[in-house]
Amino acid sequence: MGVESVLHPSLIVPVGHVEPVPRRVRGIVDGHVVFDTRRALYVWEWAGYPQYCVPRDDLVEASLIDDDRTEHLGAGPARRHSLRVRDAVREGAAWVWHDGAPDAVRGTVRFRWNALDAWLEEDEPVYVHPRSPYTRVDALRSSSRVRVEIDGVVLADAPHCVKLFETGLPTRYYLDRAHINWPLLRRTDHVTQCPYKGTTSGYWSFDGGTGPHENILWAYDFPTVQVSRIAGLAAFYNEYVDLTVDDTLLPRPTGTPGVPARAGGRRA
């Protein structure tokens, strides 16, 4: 048996690429439907994942207010707008793609993700950003033994694991809780969301001899159906711990933990 690979598939979609979204997409603010469309487009402003572009005619209980300001997003210039929903206005909530943007999206609306209260694909919520059709996420049971240490202190030693493979990210090793040294860990109130896995149910830190190591371990008690095998298990950030898999110490990945390029925040 060979040594555990630390290589993983790269993100391959070029900036400015546009594809149709074959799903109904809706945006919600204060319980009101901002838009409801079956004609959305994906546009890649960076390689990590796309954004939705919505035909302006598919706005429902909302209108746009031109902020008289043009900004350059990753795929080209766009005119910034505020969003009016009934009597409420959310400043700088949207952009309308302008001349110089990819032809297919010109005139469509790209909303700032956090400006809306909820996003739906069909009747399922979407977190953080749209799911890329070119990203694959697989959770596979494995007989690989996993040992986790920081400063020589063993935090976990598991005889098996579930390996989670996500395009553009290093392999994550999800461990049964029985094999984690919980008395050494401190629970925090940190929460992250992932469009492919859902919302974390817990984070833990380790106070070691060299100082605190914050939020190095997380768990999804209720992940998305697609990765149900990680339910109730917990994984450490490879970037922050010494991870030994099948007796081989793996090098720590570089870059922002858990985040494909330009993703805008740490993600488990």
C-alpha positions in Angstrom: 0.0 0.0 0.0 1.4 3.4 -1.0 1.7 6.6 1.0 -1.4 8.7 1.6 -1.7 11.3 -1.2 -1.9 14.9 -0.1 -2.6 16.0 -3.7 -6.2 16.8 -4.8 -8.0 18.0 -8.0 -7.7 21.7 -8.7 -10.4 24.1 -9.5 -10.7 24.3 -13.3 -13.4 26.9 -14.2 -12.0 30.1 -15.7 -13.1 33.5 -14.4 -15.9 34.9 -16.6 -17.3 31.5 -17.5 -21.2 31.4 -17.7 -23.5 28.4 -17.6 -27.3 28.0 -17.3 -28.7 27.0 -13.9 -31.2 24.1 -14.5 -32.9 24.7 -11.1 -35.6 27.0 -9.8 -33.9 29.6 -7.7 -35.5 32.0 -5.2 -34.3 34.7 -2.8 -36.2 35.8 0.3 -36.1 39.0 2.4 -38.3 39.4 5.5 -40.5 36.6 4.3 -41.1 38.3 0.9 -40.0 36.7 -2.4 -37.3 39.0 -4.0 -37.0 36.9 -7.1 -38.3 33.6 -8.4 -36.6 32.3 -11.5 -36.1 29.2 -13.7 -33.8 31.2 -16.0 -30.8 31.9 -13.7 -27.2 31.8 -14.9 -24.0 30.9 -13.1 -21.1 33.3 -13.6 -17.7 32.6 -12.2 -16.1 35.7 -10.7 -13.3 33.6 -9.4 -12.4 29.9 -9.8 -13.7 28.6 -6.5 -17.5 28.8 -7.2 -20.1 30.7 -9.2 -22.7 33.4 -8.4 -26.3 33.4 -9.5 -27.3 35.9 -12.1 -31.1 36.6 -12.2 -33.1 38.1 -15.1 -34.4 41.5 -13.9 -37.9 40.5 -15.1 -38.0 37.7 -12.5 -38.1 40.1 -9.6 -41.3 39.6 -7.7 -41.9 41.6 -4.5 -38.8 43.8 -4.9 -37.3 46.6 -7.0 -33.8 48.0 -7.6 -32.6 51.5 -6.9 -29.6 52.6 -9.0 -26.8 53.7 -6.7 -25.2 55.6 -9.6 -22.0 53.7 -9.1 -20.1 51.2 -11.3 -17.9 48.6 -9.7 -15.7 45.9 -11.2 -16.5 42.5 -10.0 -14.4 39.4 -11.0 -16.1 38.9 -14.3 -16.4 42.5 -15.4 -18.1 45.9 -14.6 -21.5 46.1 -12.9 -23.7 48.9 -11.8 -24.4 48.8 -8.1 -28.1 48.9 -6.9 -29.9 49.0 -3.6 -32.8 46.7 -3.0 -36.3 47.8 -2.0 -38.6 45.2 -0.5 -41.9 46.8 0.6 -40.8 49.7 2.8 -37.4 48.4 3.6 -34.2 49.3 1.6 -31.0 47.2 1.7 -28.2 49.4 0.6 -25.7 48.1 -2.1 -27.5 44.7 -2.2 -27.2 44.0 -5.9 -25.3 44.7 -9.1 -26.6 44.7 -12.7 -23.9 43.5 -15.1 -22.8 46.3 -17.5 -21.0 46.6 -20.8 -17.7 44.7 -20.6 -19.2 41.8 -18.6 -19.8 38.4 -20.4 -22.5 38.9 -23.0 -24.8 36.2 -21.5 -25.1 37.9 -18.2 -25.2 41.6 -19.3 -28.4 43.2 -17.8 -29.0 40.4 -15.3 -28.8 41.0 -11.5 -26.2 39.6 -9.2 -27.2 39.9 -5.5 -24.8 40.2 -2.6 -25.3 36.9 -0.8 -25.8 38.2 2.7 -28.2 40.9 1.5 -30.9 38.3 1.3 -32.2 36.3 4.3 -32.5 33.0 2.5 -31.7 31.4 -0.9 -33.5 28.3 -2.2 -32.7 25.9 -5.0 -36.0 24.2 -5.7 -37.3 23.9 -2.1 -33.9 23.3 -0.5 -31.9 26.1 1.3 -28.5 27.0 -0.1 -25.8 28.3 2.3 -22.8 30.6 1.8 -22.7 30.5 -2.0 -24.2 28.5 -5.0 -23.0 25.0 -5.3 -20.6 24.6 -8.3 -21.7 22.0 -10.9 -18.0 21.3 -11.3 -17.3 20.5 -7.6 -17.6 17.0 -6.4 -17.9 16.0 -2.7 -17.7 12.4 -1.7 -17.7 10.9 1.8 -16.1 7.4 1.8 -15.5 5.0 4.7 -11.9 4.1 5.1 -9.8 1.6 7.1 -6.9 4.2 7.3 -5.7 4.8 10.8 -5.6 8.5 11.8 -3.6 10.1 14.6 -3.8 13.8 15.5 -1.3 15.7 17.6 -0.3 19.2 18.5 3.0 19.9 20.3 3.4 16.2 20.9 0.0 15.9 22.6 -2.3 13.2 21.1 -5.8 14.6 20.5 -7.1 11.7 18.6 -6.1 8.1 17.6 -8.7 6.4 15.4 -8.4 3.0 13.8 -10.7 4.0 10.9 -12.3 7.2 9.5 -14.5 8.6 6.8 -12.6 10.5 4.2 -14.3 13.5 2.7 -13.0 14.5 -0.8 -14.0 17.9 -2.0 -12.7 19.4 -5.3 -10.1 22.1 -4.6 -9.6 21.2 -1.0 -7.4 18.8 0.9 -8.9 15.5 2.1 -10.7 15.8 5.5 -10.6 12.9 7.9 -13.8 12.5 10.0 -13.4 10.4 13.1 -15.7 8.6 15.5 -16.0 10.6 18.7 -15.0 7.7 20.8 -11.4 8.1 19.5 -11.0 11.8 20.3 -9.5 13.0 23.6 -12.3 15.3 24.6 -11.0 16.3 28.1 -8.2 18.2 26.3 -10.6 20.2 24.1 -12.6 23.3 24.8 -16.0 23.8 23.1 -16.6 27.2 21.5 -19.6 29.0 20.0 -18.0 29.2 16.5 -20.3 28.2 13.6 -19.6 27.8 9.9 -21.7 26.9 6.9 -20.9 25.0 3.7 -23.2 24.8 0.7 -22.2 21.1 0.3 -22.3 19.9 3.9 -24.6 22.3 5.8 -24.2 24.0 9.2 -21.7 22.9 11.8 -23.1 21.7 15.1 -19.9 22.2 17.1 -16.4 23.6 17.2 -13.6 22.9 19.7 -10.2 24.5 20.5 -7.1 23.2 22.3 -5.1 25.1 24.9 -1.6 23.7 24.5 1.8 24.5 25.9 2.5 27.0 23.1 -0.9 28.8 23.5 -4.5 28.4 22.4 -5.3 26.7 19.1 -8.7 28.0 18.3 -11.4 26.2 16.4 -9.3 23.3 15.1 -12.0 20.6 15.3 -15.6 20.7 14.0 -18.6 18.4 13.6 -21.8 18.2 11.5 -24.5 16.3 13.5 -27.0 17.0 10.7 -25.2 17.3 7.4 -26.7 17.4 4.0 -28.0 14.1 2.7 -25.2 13.9 0.1 -22.6 13.5 2.9 -24.7 11.8 5.5 -21.8 9.5 6.4 -20.1 12.3 8.3 -23.1 12.8 10.7 -21.9 12.8 14.3 -18.2 12.5 13.4 -15.6 15.2 13.8 -12.7 16.4 11.8 -9.6 18.5 12.5 -8.2 21.2 10.2 -5.1 19.5 8.5 -3.6 23.0 8.4 -3.4 23.3 12.2 -2.5 19.9 13.5 0.1 17.1 13.0 -1.9 14.5 11.1 -0.5 11.0 10.7 -2.4 8.7 8.3 -1.4 5.0 8.2 1.9 5.8 10.0 2.8 8.6 7.6 3.0 12.2 8.9 1.3 14.4 6.3 2.6 17.9 5.4 0.3 20.7 6.5 -1.6 22.3 3.6 -0.9 25.9 2.9 -3.4 28.7 2.2 -6.5 29.7 4.0 -8.0 26.6 5.8 -11.1 25.1 4.2 -11.5 27.8 1.6 -11.0 27.6 -2.2 -9.4 30.7 -3.7 -11.4 33.9 -3.1 -14.1 32.1 -1.2 -14.3 35.0 1.2 -14.1 33.1 4.6 -12.9 30.0 6.4 -15.1 27.0 5.7 -15.0 23.6 7.3 
